[in-house]
Amino acid sequence: MSEEMTAVAPEVISSLVPDAPESPETQPETAEPEVQEPDKETPPVEDGRKIPPALREAFKADPRARDRWFKGGALLETFPEGPKQAQALIAEVESLTSQFGVETLPEVFTAIEQERGEWAALDEQYATGNPDFIKNIAETNPEAFSKLMPAALETLANMDGDSYNHLMARVVINTIQQPLAEVYELLAADEKTRPAADKLAKWYRGIEDLANKQPEKKVNAEAEKLQKDREAFEKQKAQEFHTQAENKMRDYNANLVESLLTKEFNRNGKNLAAEKKANPEAFSIMVDNCFNAIRQIVAKDQTMLKQYQALLASGDMDKATKFAQARIQKLAPEAVNKIFRVFNRNVATKRVTTPQTEPQRGNGHAIPLGRTPKEGEIDWDMMRAKGLDGSSGEVYLKGRKELYSF
């Protein structure tokens, strides 16, 4: 299979790593969650794990009372309304296991899911006009099916006369074809009855044509509108679902990138909050480049992308985003570190511990670029081959052989 056919669509990558949020200046600060103070007038409820001082002496006198105290506390934790609530739950479980012919509650859940699947399959057969639907209901209850068929044919005649005539013509052909052929031969053998034979043949050919020709499907305007409305609704639901997933990933990635940048700034004796305040536009550009760098790394992991796409398709947004977040959390530090070094080359040199070590340089013939290059423009393979990491302010760009300075 070709790579083009197996590659994940670009919109999946964009959903995983959406564009960075707006500049921090335009974003409202996240308020700290309110912590509700406990009501001082309401005494704490004993949970059975601590023994009130008033009961300690009684427990010493009767060890069984102590045991009952702890068991009662554990019971009330699970069943706040007491034994009656527990008995009601047991009765409900016994009713369900009996109804589904199983012994345990997990088996009940399995049976319910199996039954739901069977009904869903039957509903799909009916919605698509699958002949297996008729076979299923006929095999399930042959007697009821036989009683319904006359009413079904009458309804078909009223609702779709062409389809009804086509069906009945097939019944006629299959029923009288052989005896009708014998009658025709007798009539055609005599000159006097030959006109009757011709008339019979003409009638038969009309019935045969009706039986062989599938009637054209008539457009039901109301049904067509209903189908279009349903498709539009499903499309809107899918769009909202993917938008929610994209927003979750954008928020997560934004928090992750800022957290990683904070560590980079702290490691180099800088304060991220101060840098954001001093030059919010530069910070926003740096964050954009971090997102682009992460997106490029993610785009290479087709296995991850396909698994994320499959989880989204299953409708499990929580599982899909948690899976993606765990993977991006491992990939992002390297990308963010590279961008930090490109945008803060003067700071990055402070990380060199040996005073005699000079910052990395190219061949001394770098061409001034006149701007800070974007992460996606930098040819990192060439940079590694030349022993550069961007801290010198010199880079190789993709598709170009020259060394540039910025």
C-alpha positions in Angstrom: 0.0 0.0 0.0 1.4 3.4 -0.9 2.5 5.9 1.8 0.1 8.4 0.4 -2.9 6.1 1.1 -1.8 5.2 4.6 -0.7 8.6 5.9 -3.0 10.3 8.4 -4.8 13.4 7.1 -3.2 16.8 8.0 -6.4 17.9 9.9 -5.7 15.1 12.4 -2.3 16.7 13.1 -3.8 20.1 13.4 -6.4 18.7 15.9 -3.6 17.2 18.0 -1.4 20.4 17.9 -3.7 23.3 17.0 -2.4 26.8 16.6 -1.2 28.5 19.8 -3.8 30.5 21.6 -3.8 34.3 21.4 -1.1 36.5 22.9 -1.0 36.2 26.7 -2.0 39.9 26.9 -5.4 39.1 25.5 -6.0 36.0 27.6 -7.8 36.4 30.9 -5.8 35.2 33.9 -6.9 31.9 35.3 -8.5 32.5 38.7 -7.5 30.3 41.6 -10.3 27.9 42.5 -12.3 28.9 45.5 -11.8 26.8 48.6 -14.9 26.6 50.6 -14.3 26.8 54.4 -16.1 24.1 56.4 -19.1 25.1 58.4 -17.7 25.5 61.9 -21.2 25.0 63.4 -21.6 21.6 61.8 -19.9 18.8 63.8 -17.8 16.4 61.8 -19.4 13.1 61.0 -17.6 10.0 62.3 -16.6 7.6 59.5 -16.0 4.6 61.7 -12.2 4.7 61.5 -11.8 6.8 64.6 -13.1 5.9 68.0 -14.8 8.7 69.9 -13.4 9.0 73.4 -16.8 8.3 75.0 -16.8 4.8 73.4 -13.3 3.7 74.2 -14.2 2.4 77.7 -17.2 0.6 76.3 -15.0 -1.1 73.7 -12.6 -2.2 76.3 -15.4 -3.9 78.2 -16.9 -5.5 75.1 -14.5 -6.2 72.2 -17.5 -7.3 70.0 -18.9 -3.8 70.3 -15.7 -2.4 68.8 -15.9 -4.8 65.9 -19.5 -3.9 65.2 -18.6 -0.2 65.3 -16.0 -0.4 62.6 -18.1 -2.7 60.4 -21.0 -0.4 60.8 -18.9 2.6 59.8 -17.6 0.8 56.7 -21.1 -0.1 55.8 -22.4 3.5 56.1 -19.5 4.7 53.9 -20.8 2.6 51.1 -24.5 2.7 52.0 -25.3 6.0 53.7 -29.0 5.0 54.1 -28.0 1.9 56.0 -28.8 -1.9 55.6 -32.1 -1.3 53.7 -30.2 0.4 50.9 -27.7 -2.5 50.7 -30.6 -5.0 50.7 -32.3 -3.1 47.9 -29.1 -3.2 45.8 -28.7 -6.9 46.4 -32.3 -7.5 45.3 -31.8 -5.4 42.1 -28.6 -7.3 41.2 -30.4 -10.7 41.8 -33.2 -9.5 39.5 -30.8 -8.5 36.8 -28.8 -11.7 36.9 -32.0 -13.7 36.8 -33.4 -11.7 33.9 -30.3 -12.2 31.8 -29.6 -15.8 32.9 -26.1 -15.0 34.4 -24.6 -15.1 37.8 -22.6 -11.9 38.3 -23.0 -8.2 37.6 -20.2 -7.9 35.1 -21.9 -10.7 33.1 -25.1 -8.6 33.2 -23.2 -5.7 31.7 -21.8 -8.0 29.0 -25.2 -9.4 28.2 -26.7 -5.9 28.0 -23.9 -4.7 25.6 -24.5 -7.8 23.4 -28.2 -7.2 23.3 -27.7 -3.6 22.4 -25.4 -4.6 19.6 -27.9 -7.1 18.2 -30.7 -4.4 18.2 -28.3 -1.9 16.7 -27.5 -4.3 13.9 -31.2 -5.0 13.3 -31.9 -1.3 13.2 -29.1 -0.8 10.7 -30.5 -3.6 8.5 -34.0 -2.0 8.5 -32.6 1.5 7.8 -30.6 0.3 4.8 -33.3 -2.0 3.4 -31.1 -5.1 3.9 -33.0 -8.3 3.0 -31.5 -10.0 6.1 -33.9 -7.9 8.2 -36.8 -9.9 6.8 -35.0 -13.1 7.3 -34.2 -12.3 10.9 -37.8 -11.4 11.9 -39.2 -14.4 10.0 -36.8 -16.8 11.7 -37.4 -15.2 15.1 -41.2 -15.6 15.0 -42.5 -17.3 11.8 -46.2 -17.2 12.9 -46.2 -13.5 13.5 -44.3 -12.9 10.2 -47.0 -14.8 8.3 -49.8 -12.7 9.9 -48.0 -9.5 9.0 -47.3 -10.3 5.3 -50.9 -9.6 4.0 -51.0 -6.3 5.7 -47.4 -5.5 4.4 -48.5 -6.2 0.8 -51.6 -4.0 1.1 -49.5 -1.2 2.6 -47.0 -1.6 -0.2 -49.8 -1.4 -2.8 -51.0 1.8 -1.3 -47.6 3.3 -0.7 -45.7 2.3 -3.9 -48.0 0.8 -6.6 -45.1 0.3 -9.1 -43.1 -1.8 -6.7 -46.2 -3.8 -5.8 -47.1 -4.5 -9.5 -43.5 -5.6 -10.1 -43.6 -8.0 -7.2 -47.0 -9.4 -8.1 -45.9 -9.9 -11.8 -43.0 -12.0 -10.6 -45.5 -14.1 -8.6 -47.8 -14.5 -11.6 -44.9 -15.5 -13.9 -43.6 -18.1 -11.5 -47.1 -19.5 -11.0 -48.6 -19.8 -14.4 -45.6 -19.9 -16.8 -45.8 -23.6 -17.6 -49.6 -24.1 -17.8 -50.0 -20.9 -19.8 -47.4 -22.1 -22.4 -49.5 -25.3 -22.9 -52.7 -23.2 -23.3 -51.0 -21.0 -25.8 -49.8 -24.0 -27.9 -53.4 -25.4 -28.1 -54.8 -22.0 -29.2 -52.1 -21.4 -31.7 -52.6 -24.8 -33.4 -56.1 -23.9 -34.6 -56.6 -21.1 -37.2 -59.9 -20.2 -35.4 -58.3 -19.7 -32.0 -54.9 -18.3 -33.2 -56.0 -14.6 -32.6 -56.8 -15.6 -29.0 -53.3 -17.2 -28.7 -51.8 -13.9 -30.0 -53.7 -11.9 -27.5 -52.7 -14.2 -24.7 -49.0 -14.0 -25.8 -49.2 -10.2 -25.8 -50.6 -10.1 -22.3 -48.0 -12.5 -21.1 -45.2 -10.4 -22.5 -46.5 -7.4 -20.7 -46.5 -9.3 -17.4 -43.0 -10.6 -18.1 -41.7 -7.1 -18.8 -43.3 -5.9 -15.6 -41.7 -8.7 -13.7 -38.2 -8.3 -15.2 -38.0 -4.5 -15.1 -37.2 -3.0 -11.7 -39.4 0.1 -11.1 -37.6 3.4 -11.0 -37.1 4.7 -7.5 -39.4 7.6 -6.8 -37.9 10.5 -4.8 -39.8 11.0 -1.6 -39.3 14.7 -0.9 -40.2 14.5 2.7 -37.9 11.5 3.3 -35.1 13.1 1.4 -35.4 16.3 3.5 -35.4 14.2 6.6 -32.3 12.4 5.5 -30.5 15.7 4.7 -31.5 17.2 8.0 -30.2 14.1 9.8 -26.9 14.2 7.9 -26.5 17.9 8.7 -27.2 17.2 12.4 -24.7 14.4 12.5 -22.1 16.5 10.7 -22.6 19.4 13.2 -22.3 17.0 16.1 -19.1 15.6 14.7 -17.7 19.1 14.1 -18.6 20.1 17.7 -17.0 16.9 19.0 -13.7 17.6 17.1 -13.7 21.2 18.1 -14.0 20.3 21.8 -11.1 17.8 21.4 -9.0 20.5 19.6 -9.7 23.0 22.3 -8.7 20.6 25.0 -5.4 19.9 23.2 -4.8 23.6 22.6 -5.2 24.4 26.3 -3.0 21.4 27.3 -0.3 22.3 24.8 -0.3 26.0 25.8 0.1 25.1 29.5 2.8 22.5 28.7 4.8 24.9 26.4 4.7 27.7 29.0 5.7 25.3 31.8 8.7 24.1 29.7 9.7 27.6 28.8 9.5 28.6 32.5 12.0 25.9 33.3 14.3 27.0 30.4 14.2 30.6 31.6 14.7 29.6 35.3 17.7 27.4 34.3 19.3 30.4 32.6 18.6 32.9 35.5 15.7 34.6 33.7 12.1 35.3 34.7 9.5 34.2 32.2 6.8 36.6 33.6 9.1 39.5 33.3 10.1 38.6 29.7 6.4 38.3 28.7 5.6 41.7 30.2 8.6 43.4 28.6 8.1 42.0 25.1 4.7 40.1 24.7 4.9 40.1 20.9 8.3 38.3 21.0 7.0 35.8 23.5 4.0 35.1 21.4 6.2 34.5 18.3 8.4 32.1 20.4 5.3 30.2 21.6 4.1 29.9 18.0 7.4 28.4 16.9 7.2 26.0 19.8 3.8 24.8 18.6 5.2 24.4 15.1 8.2 22.4 16.3 5.9 20.1 18.3 3.6 19.7 15.3 6.5 18.7 13.0 7.6 16.0 15.5 4.1 14.7 15.9 3.6 14.6 12.1 6.4 12.0 11.9 4.7 9.6 14.3 2.1 8.0 12.1 1.4 5.2 14.6 0.5 7.7 17.3 -1.7 9.7 14.8 -3.6 6.7 13.7 -4.3 5.6 17.2 -5.5 9.1 18.2 -7.7 9.2 15.1 -9.2 5.7 16.0 -9.9 6.8 19.5 -11.6 10.0 18.3 -13.6 7.9 15.8 -14.8 5.7 18.6 -16.3 8.7 20.4 -14.0 8.4 23.4 -12.7 12.0 23.6 -11.3 11.7 27.1 -9.3 8.6 26.2 -8.1 10.1 22.9 -6.9 13.4 24.5 -5.2 11.7 27.5 -3.4 9.4 25.1 -2.2 12.3 22.9 -1.3 14.4 25.9 0.9 11.7 27.4 2.7 11.3 24.1 3.2 15.1 23.5 4.5 15.5 27.0 7.4 13.2 26.0 8.0 14.9 22.7 7.7 18.6 23.6 10.7 19.2 25.8 13.2 18.7 23.0 11.3 20.9 20.6 10.8 23.7 23.2 14.5 23.6 24.2 15.6 24.1 20.5 13.3 27.1 20.1 14.4 28.6 23.4 18.0 28.3 22.3 17.2 29.9 18.9 15.3 32.9 20.4 17.7 33.3 23.4 21.1 32.6 22.0 22.8 35.1 24.3 21.2 33.5 27.3 22.0 30.0 26.1 25.8 30.7 26.1 25.6 31.2 29.9 24.9 27.5 30.3 28.4 26.6 29.2 30.2 25.7 32.4 33.9 26.0 31.2 34.9 29.7 30.8 37.4 28.9 28.0 34.8 27.3 25.8 33.8 29.6 23.0 30.2 29.7 21.6 29.8 27.6 18.4 30.6 29.3 15.2 30.2 28.5 11.6 32.8 29.1 8.9 32.9 32.9 9.4 31.1 33.6 6.1 27.5 33.6 7.3 25.0 35.7 5.3 22.9 38.1 7.5 19.3 37.0 7.4 17.9 40.2 8.9 15.3 38.4 11.1 14.9 35.5 13.5 14.2 32.3 11.5 11.1 30.2 12.2 11.6 26.8 13.6 10.2 25.1 10.5 12.8 26.9 8.3 15.8 25.5 10.1 17.5 22.5 8.7 18.3 20.7 11.9 19.9 17.7 10.1 22.5 20.1 8.5 22.9 21.9 11.8 23.8 18.7 13.6 26.1 17.6 10.8 28.0 21.0 11.2 28.0 20.8 15.0 25.7 23.8 15.4 22.8 24.1 17.8 21.6 27.7 17.0 23.2 29.3 20.1 25.8 31.1 18.0 23.2 32.9 16.0 24.1 31.0 12.8 21.7 28.6 11.1 21.3 26.5 7.9 17.9 26.8 6.3 16.0 24.1 4.5 16.6 23.9 0.8 19.7 26.2 1.0 23.4 25.5 1.3 24.5 28.9 2.7 25.0 29.6 6.4 22.9 32.5 7.7 23.3 34.7 10.8 20.6 36.5 12.7 
